[in-house]
Amino acid sequence: MNEPQLYRPGEPVADRPALDPYGPVQQPLSGAVELAADRGPVVYVPGAHGGYVAVRRDDLPTAHTPMPSPVPVRTGVDPQAQRVAAKGVFAAGAGVGAYFAAGAAAIVVDSLAQVLIAAAVAAGVAIAAPGRRGGGDTYVTHHHVSNRWFGRSHTTIRNR
């Protein structure tokens, strides 16, 4: 009665009337109309094939099943929260430790650079100093500059 009709090529297709959303309510295509007030309250229970089946509440067995005892509530701090907090404290400590280690390494590198520069300057002075090695004559030169009025200067050079 409500089976779909097969389409055969070449046959004319019957025109379906357009649905009027403001027209009267149509009857369902299959089965009789069953009102919720007529059937009573319905409970959905697990079915045999993994789905849920609607069953009238009056048809269910009336045996009272005991409720499981409530699970005791833990007191204290949640262990998962303790682990998360410990990871945060460890990360902060590692960051501060890395900061201080980088500062100490910078001090060591800076000191080493200063020692190398001082050694290079001392070696350069030792190489560049002429007369100290061979015991030759030493000359001391005195430059005496006298400034006078109106920007005039007088220079005296004395060698000893």
Secondary structure as GFF3:
##gff-version 3
##sequence-region A 1 160
A	DSSP	alpha_helix	36	39	.	.	.	ID=ss1
A	DSSP	beta_strand	42	46	.	.	.	ID=ss2
A	DSSP	beta_strand	52	56	.	.	.	ID=ss3
A	DSSP	three_ten_helix	57	59	.	.	.	ID=ss4
A	DSSP	alpha_helix	79	128	.	.	.	ID=ss5
A	DSSP	beta_strand	141	147	.	.	.	ID=ss6
A	DSSP	three_ten_helix	149	151	.	.	.	ID=ss7
A	DSSP	beta_strand	153	159	.	.	.	ID=ss8
###
